[in-house]
Amino acid sequence: MALLGDRTRTAPAAAAAASAPSRKPSRLPGLALAALGVAAASAVHLLVPAVPMLTAAVVLGIAAAQLPGLRGLVRGAARPGLTLAGKRLMRLGIVLLGLKLALSDVLGLGWATVAMVVCVVVATFFGTVWLGRRLGLRGDQPVLVATGYSICGASAIGAVSEVRGSDEEDVATSVALVTLCGTLAIAVLPLLQAPLGLDAGEFGRWVGAGVHDVGQVVATAQTGGPDALGQAVLVKLLRVLMLAPLVAAMVLTVRSRAAAPVAGKRPPLVPLFVAGFLVMVAVRTTGWLPGAALDGAARAQEILLAAALFGLGSAVRFTALTRTGLRVAVLGLCSWGVVAGVSYAGVLLTA
């Protein structure tokens, strides 16, 4: 009887517990870990200026996910916050990226250079997707790798993965690959300037058209002097501007493949963060913002992207990489060859 009474008394409590809404896991541990990752990446960049802060953030995120002392935290209590950093903070960083580009800068490059950059983006994107499918890579990996190589590295991967709803592992693997090849470019491309017969301006345009992340472009082009650096940044930012039409095309693709989309559930043709990016481009074009505000926005953008890339890096699983590691590496090296070759040809044709 006592046992029956205990069961009777506990039944309502169990029912209440079952009906009570489950508490969302806290995101604070993950965000705190991402903040520590940003601080560590900043320290690495200060100690070794040739290593961009964003590159260091990705590498540190990958390392944190593999270290025995941190692996449990990264995959457990910190995962919600790290995932939030990889998505939401990435969006904010992309919005602020628009403040680096003014339309007057684009027009100053000339239509020949604009056409060259468009051709580089299109050839790299479709060539990488085609090769990735032939290699049998799963999920969105071919599209994400193609996006990173053709536009602006991890930032573009984050933007496209948002509208496609890509698997977090696919995003993390693609970011790691693009970051690795972009980092190698810092050491390799300056060695090729003299053998290829490129002057400072041509070298800068080649770097801007062929290297993935903005920070990696700066680190590579500064070896050729101020003229090379200025040309590289302008060409690179023109590639960044291509992010908006690419995301819009991805949205149209997702819409066309949806079997029967629920009313109001279709992704907008221009996602909010891409619209924000375009607004920031327009604001920069007006020239209203003082230099101090632009410098502060650039610093905030770097911190946000570093936190996002640390979060994405922490999602890399070496066990998953072993299944597609060789094919992904082949895709990355071939895509690197495509973007470098097409951009070199474009520089020669527009010289």
DAQUIKA-V675844 format. One record per pair of residues at least 12 apart in sequence whose C-alpha atoms are under 8 Angstrom apart, sorted by the first residue. I is the first residue (numbers start at 1). J is the second residue. If there is no record, write none. Layout:
((I:J) (I:J))
This chain:
((25:77) (25:80) (26:77) (26:80) (26:81) (27:78) (27:79) (27:80) (27:81) (27:82) (27:84) (28:78) (28:81) (29:77) (29:78) (29:81) (30:74) (30:77) (30:78) (30:79) (30:80) (30:81) (30:82) (31:78) (31:81) (31:82) (31:84) (31:85) (33:78) (33:82) (34:82) (34:85) (34:307) (34:308) (34:310) (34:311) (35:307) (37:57) (37:60) (37:61) (37:307) (37:310) (38:57) (38:303) (38:306) (38:307) (38:310) (40:57) (41:53) (41:54) (41:56) (41:57) (41:60) (41:306) (42:56) (44:56) (50:219) (51:183) (51:219) (52:215) (52:216) (52:219) (53:215) (53:302) (53:306) (54:215) (54:302) (54:305) (54:306) (54:309) (55:179) (55:183) (57:306) (57:307) (57:309) (57:310) (57:313) (58:175) (58:176) (58:179) (58:306) (58:309) (58:310) (58:311) (58:312) (58:313) (58:314) (59:176) (59:310) (59:313) (60:310) (60:313) (61:309) (61:310) (61:311) (61:312) (61:313) (61:314) (61:315) (62:310) (62:313) (62:314) (62:315) (62:316) (63:314) (64:314) (65:313) (65:314) (65:315) (65:316) (65:317) (66:317) (74:314) (82:308) (82:310) (82:311) (82:312) (82:314) (83:311) (83:312) (85:307) (85:308) (85:311) (86:158) (86:307) (86:308) (86:309) (86:310) (86:311) (86:312) (87:158) (87:162) (87:308) (88:308) (89:304) (89:305) (89:307) (89:308) (90:155) (90:158) (90:159) (90:304) (90:305) (90:308) (90:309) (91:158) (91:159) (91:273) (92:273) (92:301) (92:304) (93:300) (93:301) (93:302) (93:304) (93:305) (94:155) (94:159) (94:273) (94:274) (94:277) (94:301) (94:305) (95:273) (95:274) (95:276) (95:277) (95:278) (95:280) (96:277) (96:280) (96:297) (96:298) (96:300) (96:301) (97:277) (97:280) (97:298) (97:301) (98:277) (98:278) (98:279) (98:280) (98:281) (98:284) (99:277) (99:280) (99:281) (99:283) (99:284) (99:294) (99:297) (99:298) (100:237) (100:281) (100:284) (100:298) (101:237) (101:238) (101:281) (101:284) (101:285) (102:281) (102:282) (102:284) (102:285) (103:281) (103:282) (103:285) (104:285) (105:234) (106:234) (106:238) (109:234) (109:235) (112:350) (113:235) (113:347) (113:350) (114:238) (116:343) (116:346) (116:347) (116:350) (117:209) (117:235) (117:238) (117:239) (117:343) (117:346) (118:239) (118:242) (120:150) (120:209) (120:339) (120:342) (120:343) (120:346) (121:150) (121:151) (121:239) (121:339) (122:150) (123:338) (123:339) (123:342) (124:146) (124:149) (124:150) (124:335) (124:338) (124:339) (125:143) (125:146) (125:147) (125:149) (125:150) (126:146) (127:146) (127:335) (127:338) (128:142) (128:143) (128:145) (128:146) (128:331) (128:334) (128:335) (129:142) (129:143) (129:145) (129:146) (130:142) (131:331) (132:328) (132:331) (135:327) (135:331) (137:324) (137:327) (137:328) (139:166) (139:167) (139:170) (140:166) (140:167) (140:170) (141:170) (141:171) (141:173) (141:174) (144:157) (144:160) (144:161) (144:170) (144:171) (144:174) (145:157) (145:174) (145:175) (145:177) (145:178) (145:332) (146:335) (147:160) (148:174) (148:175) (148:178) (148:212) (149:178) (149:211) (149:212) (149:335) (149:336) (149:339) (150:212) (150:239) (150:339) (151:212) (151:239) (151:240) (151:242) (151:243) (152:212) (152:213) (152:214) (152:236) (152:239) (152:240) (153:175) (153:178) (153:179) (153:212) (153:213) (154:175) (154:178) (154:179) (154:213) (154:309) (155:213) (155:305) (156:243) (157:171) (157:174) (157:175) (158:171) (159:247) (160:247) (160:250) (163:247) (163:250) (163:251) (163:254) (163:267) (163:271) (164:250) (164:251) (164:254) (168:312) (168:315) (169:315) (169:316) (169:317) (169:320) (171:312) (172:312) (172:313) (172:314) (172:315) (172:316) (173:316) (173:321) (175:312) (175:313) (176:313) (176:316) (177:328) (177:329) (177:332) (178:212) (178:332) (179:212) (179:213) (181:332) (181:333) (181:336) (182:211) (182:212) (182:213) (182:216) (183:216) (185:211) (185:216) (185:220) (186:216) (186:217) (186:219) (186:220) (187:220) (189:207) (189:220) (190:220) (190:221) (190:223) (190:224) (200:224) (200:225) (200:227) (200:228) (201:227) (201:228) (201:231) (202:228) (202:347) (202:348) (202:351) (203:221) (203:224) (203:228) (203:232) (204:221) (204:224) (204:227) (204:228) (204:229) (204:230) (204:231) (204:232) (204:233) (205:228) (205:231) (205:232) (205:235) (205:347) (206:232) (206:340) (206:343) (206:344) (206:347) (207:220) (207:221) (207:232) (208:221) (208:231) (208:232) (208:233) (208:234) (208:235) (208:236) (209:232) (209:235) (209:236) (209:239) (209:339) (209:340) (209:343) (210:336) (210:339) (210:340) (210:343) (211:340) (214:233) (214:236) (214:237) (217:232) (217:233) (217:236) (218:232) (218:233) (244:270) (244:274) (244:278) (247:270) (247:274) (248:269) (248:270) (248:271) (251:267) (251:268) (251:269) (251:270) (252:269) (255:267))
